[in-house]
Amino acid sequence: MALSAAKHNDPGMEDRPVLHLDGPTLTSNMEVLARHAEHDGGVERYVDGLKFKAGLFDEALGKGRAKHLNEETFKGLVAFMPSVRRRIGPRLKEAGFPAFREALVALLDGAEDTTTADARMAAFRAAFPDDRKHRWVRDLGAEVLHYTLPELYPMMCRWVWDVKTNTGVLREIWHDDNVEHLVIDIPDNYAAFLMLREELSQFLTDNGVYRDVMHYVDLLQAQIYGHYVSSQGSTYLRADFSQEEDPMQYVRRLLGLDGIDTTTGRTRFKTVDGEAHLVADIKLLN
């Protein structure tokens, strides 16, 4: 089953980059994902977790509800964003929550028209300082778009592809004998991420996945980059991980499915003073 998107709003094929993906690497990661997920009840349990996360974002931000977003709910959502939750505290305290809400409202205004995706993301990022300490802003915008409107927006976080650092899922599955020394000339724009999701969707359907394809794409991407983090570390997520034996820890953390301790209600979002944010009635993979 092909992913449904607003076809009339999709970038033209002439704007889509040509991706050279390595089939054997995709196959091996798919097999590893299925094998490791069995310890937690199978891949479907992770799919359910992603559906739950998307439901939270839709309930808080979808259909114009972003304009009514409160700080408590926002912090709850941030707990599910692994590369945002550890870094956003100082900016949230300095700028105040209303500034974040205003930027999110603008990002989601007209989001059904995906031809404006890059322009809206650029405006969202411009609402915050442009320096190394605020690289998480791109991930915040990407997570909000993807989980609020998952059919229209593929995952566009830096761990999927960051052209500035030449790192991400795309590099790990790029087919080239010299990929370790190759600078991949593919932009990290909406058209590129959409093309990547379509290519991975086709791979999955060719291998028997016909339901919840977009969630399987996210899981496969997290497996691919999680393997990289596990074996080599990461330039911007390293602090979010510890060395543990659980083979699915990186998949959960990259996708934010570890965002809440289901026994205490404490989230991984930390305030500036180090206190953990608390939520109630949340049941998720932990």
Buried (B, 14 or more C-beta within 10 A) or exposed (E): EEBEBEEEEBBEEEBBBEBBBBEEBBEBBBEBBEEBBEEBEEBEEBBBBBEBBBEBBBEBBBEEBBEEBEEEBBBBBBBBBBBBBBBBBEBBEEBEBEBBBBBBBBBBEEBEEBBBBBEBBEBBBEBBEEEEEBBBBBBBBBBBBBBBBBEBBBBBBBBBBBBEBBBBBBBBBBEEEEBEEEEBEBEBBBBBBBBBBBBBBEBBBEEEBEEBBBBBBBBBBBBBBBBBBBEEEBEBBEEBBEEEEEBBBBBBBBBBBBBBBEEEBBBBBBBEEEEBBBBEEBEBBB
